[in-house]
Amino acid sequence: MTQTFAAQIRNWTEKTKHDAEFIFKGSVEDISELMARRQASVQDTGGTFQVGYVPVLSGELINSVEVSVDGTITGQGANKAPPDFVASLAGLELGGVAEIYFTAAHARPLHYGFTTTSGAQVPGRLWVTTAIQQWDTIVQMNAKLFED
């Protein structure tokens, strides 16, 4: 039995909404994972670091990652690891608001860079900035999963 044109449009609309939700949620999860990529501390790497990675020495910085969905905290880092982003973002719906942030006092200076008391410039690690700059690419990659 063939569907009416109206039923076909209704089915297409529902499929598109469903796909858009998965693309949105998947993209937020992927960005969150990129923002929380870990690297050993400068002390452990002999003074080197890679831009776009969170330095981990004691774990305080990576443990300070919090996830909130629509204003409710749904995940926190622990044991030198970020939260489980898939679980933390499970309640996120299309049109919802997800926030992923670092609460450690030294997160902002390490991210953007700072000047020491002796005047030396310490470059920023830019882990959030590097991840966010990839948003369009990540959304496109997730959208390709739903191409017919």
SULBEL-V588743 format. One record per backbone hydrogen bond with DSSP energy under -0.5 kcal/mol. CO is the residue of the C=O (numbers start at 1). NH is the residue of the N-H. Records with the same first field share a line. If there is no record, write none. Layout:
CO = NH / NH
This chain:
4 = 8
5 = 9
6 = 10
7 = 11
8 = 12
9 = 13
10 = 14
11 = 15
12 = 16
13 = 17
14 = 18
15 = 19
16 = 20
17 = 21
18 = 22
19 = 23
20 = 24
21 = 25
22 = 26
23 = 27
24 = 28
25 = 29
26 = 30
27 = 31
28 = 32
29 = 33
30 = 34
31 = 35
32 = 36
34 = 37
37 = 54
39 = 56
41 = 45
42 = 46 / 47
50 = 53
54 = 39
55 = 57
56 = 41
59 = 63
60 = 64
61 = 64
62 = 65
64 = 103
65 = 77
66 = 101
67 = 74 / 75
68 = 70 / 99
69 = 72
71 = 73
72 = 69
75 = 67
78 = 81
81 = 78
83 = 85
84 = 88
85 = 89
87 = 90
89 = 92
93 = 96
96 = 98
97 = 70
99 = 68
101 = 66
104 = 107
106 = 110
107 = 111
108 = 112
109 = 113
110 = 125
111 = 126
112 = 124
114 = 122
116 = 119
120 = 116 / 122
121 = 123
122 = 114
125 = 52
126 = 130
127 = 131
128 = 132
129 = 133
131 = 134
132 = 135
134 = 138
135 = 139
136 = 140
137 = 141
138 = 142
139 = 143
140 = 144
141 = 145
142 = 145
143 = 146
144 = 147
